[in-house]
Amino acid sequence: MNTLSKALATVLLASAIAVPVSAADLAPMETPLAAPATSGFYFGSLSSVNFLDDTGFDFGAASVSTEYDVGYYSALRAGYNFGSMGFVSPRLELELGYGSASVDEHSVSGLGGVGGIDSYGDARSFQGYVNGYLDIPLAAEGAVSAITPYVGGGAGFMNLELRKQGVSGTGTGTLMDDSDTQFAYHLDAGVGINLQAIGLFTNTSLFDNTTFDIGYRFTAADDFNFEARDGSTSSTDFRSHAVTFGLRRQF
């Protein structure tokens, strides 16, 4: 074999060895799957156990203060999660809900200090809000990443009805049955728990991208104007403290 043939054979052998090596070097490395996008629309529900502060109204020369049993509130909500923005993830949503609490007791002053009498009626509300929240992720991965604290609140309206409120045994029957609508707001704080990230419902797609929320809500609205059955007019405020819980699924 002459010198030229030997050189050509050497080049071909080197190329045959180098090609597989280069192909292996150029093959894409296996990387972890990318985390799902955190932004998107979501739809959900919200329920709460409510503790209403007393309301009041005038009836003739009497002032009536009303205490309530534990009430409830249920709502539907739809919103948009804007995804991570630094240390927080903002959300904006619309909420419409209905609440009710039964009267526990009316205390009547101005009529000889009557109190502790049989009472009936309830307070019903229809509420609508534009809400804003900041999710505060604790970690990007691991078990802790499944739990995300949030803070926020909302502003909107409340239609409050003091429905068929009265006392028995006084001969007056129903004292108040009226409603009014005013500006309302609420302040919230709690935690969102990713159901699949904590190992629940991993074998079904039903709860994909689903978060369980649990928290606290303070709701307030002022200066509801009511007219009693005898024509007396008065105003009252609404305050409630609530333990909230709900689900939201992001799409």
ZATI-776777 format. One record per residue (C-alpha): residue in one letter; x, y negated, z. Coordinates in pm, 1 decimal. Layout:
["a" [X Y Z]]
...
//
This chain:
["m" [0.0 0.0 0.0]]
["n" [148.2 -332.5 -106.1]]
["t" [174.5 -636.2 115.8]]
["l" [-139.4 -802.5 -26.9]]
["s" [-349.0 -490.3 31.5]]
["k" [-225.4 -461.5 388.7]]
["a" [-312.3 -825.0 460.8]]
["l" [-660.7 -786.2 310.2]]
["a" [-729.0 -471.8 516.1]]
["t" [-617.3 -649.7 833.2]]
["v" [-853.8 -942.0 766.8]]
["l" [-1149.4 -708.3 697.6]]
["l" [-1085.0 -508.5 1015.9]]
["a" [-1061.8 -822.6 1227.3]]
["s" [-1386.0 -951.5 1076.5]]
["a" [-1565.4 -624.5 1146.1]]
["i" [-1462.0 -643.5 1512.2]]
["a" [-1534.7 -1016.6 1551.8]]
["v" [-1886.8 -1015.6 1402.4]]
["p" [-2051.7 -798.2 1673.1]]
["v" [-1872.3 -993.0 1943.5]]
["s" [-1985.8 -1323.7 1799.5]]
["a" [-2342.5 -1195.6 1760.7]]
["a" [-2344.8 -1091.4 2124.8]]
["d" [-2210.7 -1431.3 2226.0]]
["l" [-2477.6 -1610.7 2022.2]]
["a" [-2772.4 -1400.2 2145.7]]
["p" [-3005.5 -1606.2 2368.5]]
["m" [-2966.8 -1537.2 2737.4]]
["e" [-3269.7 -1412.1 2926.7]]
["t" [-3409.6 -1700.1 3137.7]]
["p" [-3691.4 -1716.0 3388.8]]
["l" [-4032.0 -1808.5 3257.6]]
["a" [-4102.6 -2178.9 3270.1]]
["a" [-4332.2 -2298.2 3546.9]]
["p" [-4685.8 -2375.2 3429.3]]
["a" [-4764.1 -2737.3 3355.6]]
["t" [-4892.9 -2923.2 3661.4]]
["s" [-5103.8 -3173.4 3467.8]]
["g" [-5451.1 -3115.8 3333.8]]
["f" [-5824.5 -3144.2 3393.5]]
["y" [-5990.5 -2961.7 3680.3]]
["f" [-6339.8 -2885.6 3803.2]]
["g" [-6448.4 -2783.1 4150.7]]
["s" [-6673.2 -2802.9 4452.9]]
["l" [-6650.9 -2949.5 4800.9]]
["s" [-6842.3 -2867.8 5117.2]]
["s" [-6812.2 -2997.9 5470.1]]
["v" [-6935.5 -2964.1 5825.5]]
["n" [-7036.1 -3316.2 5929.9]]
["f" [-7053.9 -3488.1 6266.6]]
["l" [-7262.7 -3805.0 6228.6]]
["d" [-7239.8 -4101.7 6460.7]]
["d" [-7567.4 -4237.9 6599.6]]
["t" [-7789.2 -4453.5 6379.7]]
["g" [-8054.2 -4696.9 6505.4]]
["f" [-8363.0 -4892.0 6409.2]]
["d" [-8621.8 -5122.9 6565.7]]
["f" [-8986.4 -5036.6 6616.3]]
["g" [-9185.8 -5327.4 6756.1]]
["a" [-9026.6 -5428.2 7085.3]]
["a" [-8835.2 -5097.8 7107.0]]
["s" [-8486.3 -5012.2 6988.8]]
["v" [-8440.2 -4650.9 6881.4]]
["s" [-8097.3 -4484.8 6886.7]]
["t" [-8071.1 -4149.2 6712.7]]
["e" [-7831.6 -3862.2 6779.8]]
["y" [-7789.2 -3584.8 6521.8]]
["d" [-7714.5 -3216.2 6515.0]]
["v" [-7414.3 -3096.7 6313.4]]
["g" [-7488.1 -3159.9 5946.4]]
["y" [-7353.4 -3056.0 5608.9]]
["y" [-7244.1 -3209.4 5279.0]]
["s" [-7199.7 -3036.2 4940.3]]
["a" [-7059.1 -3188.4 4622.8]]
["l" [-6936.0 -3118.3 4271.7]]
["r" [-6619.8 -3285.0 4146.5]]
["a" [-6426.1 -3315.5 3822.9]]
["g" [-6090.5 -3480.0 3775.5]]
["y" [-5748.2 -3499.2 3616.0]]
["n" [-5414.1 -3407.2 3768.4]]
["f" [-5137.3 -3628.7 3624.9]]
["g" [-4859.8 -3388.9 3723.2]]
["s" [-4535.8 -3456.5 3905.3]]
["m" [-4427.4 -3818.8 3935.8]]
["g" [-4125.3 -3817.2 4159.8]]
["f" [-4215.9 -3680.4 4503.2]]
["v" [-4592.8 -3686.2 4445.6]]
["s" [-4856.7 -3569.8 4199.5]]
["p" [-5151.2 -3811.9 4163.0]]
["r" [-5506.9 -3700.1 4090.5]]
["l" [-5817.3 -3896.6 3991.6]]
["e" [-6168.3 -3751.0 4017.1]]
["l" [-6543.7 -3814.2 4020.4]]
["e" [-6762.5 -3671.3 4297.8]]
["l" [-7140.9 -3640.5 4342.7]]
["g" [-7288.7 -3482.7 4653.3]]
["y" [-7580.3 -3442.5 4891.2]]
["g" [-7579.6 -3427.3 5271.4]]
["s" [-7824.7 -3378.0 5553.9]]
["a" [-7835.2 -3372.8 5935.2]]
["s" [-8135.0 -3307.9 6159.1]]
["v" [-8228.6 -3535.6 6447.6]]
["d" [-8122.1 -3404.3 6786.9]]
["e" [-8269.0 -3678.9 7001.1]]
["h" [-8415.4 -4028.9 6984.0]]
["s" [-8343.6 -4255.3 7278.0]]
["v" [-8592.3 -4541.1 7302.2]]
["s" [-8525.7 -4860.8 7496.1]]
["g" [-8768.6 -5150.1 7546.8]]
["l" [-9049.4 -4916.6 7644.0]]
["g" [-8962.3 -4859.3 8006.4]]
["g" [-8630.5 -4694.5 7913.4]]
["v" [-8789.5 -4385.2 7761.0]]
["g" [-8531.5 -4124.4 7664.3]]
["g" [-8477.4 -3751.8 7629.3]]
["i" [-8810.7 -3707.9 7455.6]]
["d" [-8902.2 -3457.5 7183.5]]
["s" [-8767.7 -3585.9 6854.8]]
["y" [-8790.2 -3489.6 6488.9]]
["g" [-8675.2 -3599.9 6144.8]]
["d" [-8341.0 -3606.5 5967.1]]
["a" [-8089.2 -3823.4 5784.5]]
["r" [-8032.5 -3738.9 5419.4]]
["s" [-7777.2 -3890.6 5185.9]]
["f" [-7690.9 -3885.3 4818.1]]
["q" [-7331.0 -3995.9 4758.6]]
["g" [-7115.0 -4072.3 4455.9]]
["y" [-6746.2 -4165.4 4452.1]]
["v" [-6442.5 -4232.2 4238.9]]
["n" [-6160.9 -4057.7 4427.4]]
["g" [-5784.9 -4084.7 4415.6]]
["y" [-5538.7 -3841.9 4577.4]]
["l" [-5165.9 -3791.1 4609.6]]
["d" [-5047.1 -3431.0 4630.4]]
["i" [-4715.6 -3399.0 4814.8]]
["p" [-4537.5 -3072.9 4718.0]]
["l" [-4323.3 -2922.1 4994.4]]
["a" [-4104.5 -2712.6 4762.0]]
["a" [-4062.5 -2631.4 4392.4]]
["e" [-4054.0 -2254.0 4446.8]]
["g" [-4091.1 -1991.0 4714.5]]
["a" [-4374.2 -1921.3 4957.3]]
["v" [-4384.0 -2280.5 5082.7]]
["s" [-4459.7 -2407.8 4730.0]]
["a" [-4808.2 -2254.8 4756.5]]
["i" [-4906.9 -2512.2 5020.3]]
["t" [-4940.1 -2875.7 4913.8]]
["p" [-5051.1 -3150.6 5154.9]]
["y" [-5264.6 -3431.6 5013.2]]
["v" [-5389.0 -3774.7 5118.3]]
["g" [-5640.4 -4004.1 4953.0]]
["g" [-5993.8 -4130.7 4953.9]]
["g" [-6272.7 -4269.2 4744.9]]
["a" [-6513.0 -4556.6 4697.2]]
["g" [-6865.8 -4557.7 4561.3]]
["f" [-7223.7 -4562.1 4685.5]]
["m" [-7448.4 -4392.5 4938.3]]
["n" [-7825.5 -4368.7 4939.6]]
["l" [-7921.5 -4302.7 5302.3]]
["e" [-8271.9 -4188.1 5395.4]]
["l" [-8396.3 -4182.6 5755.0]]
["r" [-8661.5 -3928.4 5673.0]]
["k" [-8977.1 -3885.0 5884.2]]
["q" [-8806.8 -3973.0 6210.4]]
["g" [-9029.4 -3993.5 6514.3]]
["v" [-9112.3 -3873.9 6862.1]]
["s" [-9383.9 -3647.1 6988.2]]
["g" [-9598.2 -3706.0 7293.6]]
["t" [-9603.5 -4084.0 7259.5]]
["g" [-9902.0 -4120.3 7029.9]]
["t" [-9696.5 -4315.3 6773.9]]
["g" [-9608.1 -4027.6 6538.4]]
["t" [-9349.1 -4099.0 6269.4]]
["l" [-9163.9 -4423.1 6339.7]]
["m" [-8926.7 -4441.9 6042.1]]
["d" [-8937.0 -4309.0 5687.1]]
["d" [-8733.1 -4533.4 5459.5]]
["s" [-8412.1 -4539.3 5251.7]]
["d" [-8151.4 -4785.8 5128.3]]
["t" [-7837.8 -4779.9 4910.8]]
["q" [-7506.8 -4943.0 5001.5]]
["f" [-7135.5 -4936.3 4918.3]]
["a" [-6956.8 -4642.0 5083.2]]
["y" [-6601.5 -4514.2 5114.4]]
["h" [-6414.8 -4218.0 5259.6]]
["l" [-6057.8 -4135.5 5367.8]]
["d" [-5918.9 -3783.2 5335.8]]
["a" [-5617.7 -3575.6 5440.7]]
["g" [-5553.8 -3204.2 5417.2]]
["v" [-5371.2 -2924.2 5237.2]]
["g" [-5425.6 -2747.7 4907.5]]
["i" [-5341.2 -2374.3 4893.5]]
["n" [-5266.9 -2205.5 4559.3]]
["l" [-5453.7 -1875.3 4595.1]]
["q" [-5236.7 -1667.3 4362.5]]
["a" [-4908.9 -1817.5 4480.2]]
["i" [-4974.2 -1683.2 4830.1]]
["g" [-5041.9 -1336.0 4691.9]]
["l" [-5422.2 -1339.8 4678.5]]
["f" [-5618.8 -1236.4 4367.0]]
["t" [-5302.0 -1160.2 4172.1]]
["n" [-5474.0 -879.0 3981.1]]
["t" [-5744.0 -1099.0 3830.2]]
["s" [-5741.6 -1406.2 3609.3]]
["l" [-6057.3 -1538.9 3773.4]]
["f" [-5853.5 -1750.4 4014.1]]
["d" [-5576.0 -1862.1 3779.8]]
["n" [-5465.1 -2216.8 3864.6]]
["t" [-5718.9 -2227.1 4150.1]]
["t" [-5654.7 -2423.7 4469.4]]
["f" [-5837.9 -2392.0 4800.3]]
["d" [-5856.2 -2726.2 4982.5]]
["i" [-5914.3 -2771.5 5353.5]]
["g" [-5897.5 -3104.7 5532.0]]
["y" [-6054.3 -3390.6 5723.9]]
["r" [-6278.6 -3669.6 5591.7]]
["f" [-6399.2 -3994.4 5746.9]]
["t" [-6696.9 -4154.1 5568.5]]
["a" [-6838.8 -4502.0 5628.8]]
["a" [-7105.2 -4735.5 5491.2]]
["d" [-7247.1 -5052.5 5646.8]]
["d" [-7566.5 -5255.3 5670.0]]
["f" [-7839.8 -5019.9 5555.8]]
["n" [-8169.2 -5208.8 5580.8]]
["f" [-8477.9 -5016.7 5690.3]]
["e" [-8842.8 -5095.1 5751.2]]
["a" [-9022.1 -4898.8 6023.3]]
["r" [-9380.8 -4779.3 5993.9]]
["d" [-9504.4 -5083.3 6188.9]]
["g" [-9324.3 -5326.2 5954.1]]
["s" [-9026.9 -5394.9 6181.3]]
["t" [-8700.9 -5441.4 5989.1]]
["s" [-8350.1 -5366.6 6110.2]]
["s" [-8011.4 -5250.4 5983.7]]
["t" [-7774.8 -4972.6 6079.5]]
["d" [-7433.5 -4837.0 5982.7]]
["f" [-7331.0 -4485.5 5879.2]]
["r" [-7020.6 -4310.4 6013.5]]
["s" [-6928.0 -3944.1 5993.5]]
["h" [-6632.0 -3718.8 6063.4]]
["a" [-6609.8 -3393.3 5870.3]]
["v" [-6409.8 -3075.5 5820.3]]
["t" [-6397.0 -3021.8 5443.3]]
["f" [-6323.6 -2717.2 5231.7]]
["g" [-6351.7 -2654.9 4860.6]]
["l" [-6214.9 -2502.5 4543.5]]
["r" [-6076.9 -2662.4 4228.3]]
["r" [-5960.9 -2489.3 3913.2]]
["q" [-5726.8 -2659.4 3669.7]]
["f" [-5747.1 -2598.7 3296.6]]
//
